[in-house]
């Protein structure tokens, strides 16, 4: 059992029997699940054999919810919850700039922890926990929205994917190609919008055309 499988099992065992009341919406449920994991984080990392659990390190600018060290490697983990009774909806994961700053410049490993749950009457049942390094997630499952430096989203739940080890260099090559594709489109659109405003000014503010 590798580190990520072990962490998945530990988190699942810690939260599977906890009483979670049904909330008005999935965001509220996700916040409750995240809070429970945070409250048990020290025990989770103790069982894992890690050290230095830090809940809010650089919290304003970071992309993770909790962190830990394992064999001198620092990890940040992002908690995501999925209602398996509904279709998968991906919120934003993080920005392109923040991801690469975190992985390349800080040399941390970014983990995603997906918690699948179902709603039964007025209770929430934890169905599974799946932890995976971000760079192991198939590049075909990533989508980048034109927002800021690019907002990364998932197309499918991690539970539906085959997660295999991927070398960082290969991931960076694939991820850079995906990012460049977005930036190329943004560049073309920006030039057209720039030209539209120039034409608007040239018309003495009487004609405006922009797509």
Secondary structure, DSSP 8 states (H G I E B T S, - for coil): --HHHHHHHHHHHHHTT---B--SSHHHHHHHHHHHHHHTHHHHHHHHT-EEEESSTTTTT-S-SEEEEETTEEEEEEEEEEETTS-------EEHHHHHIIIIIS--EEEEEEEEEEEETTEEEEEEEEEEEGGGS-GGGEEEESSTT-EEEESS-GGGS------HHHHHHHHHHHHHHHHHHHHHHHHHHHHHHHHHHHTTSS-----
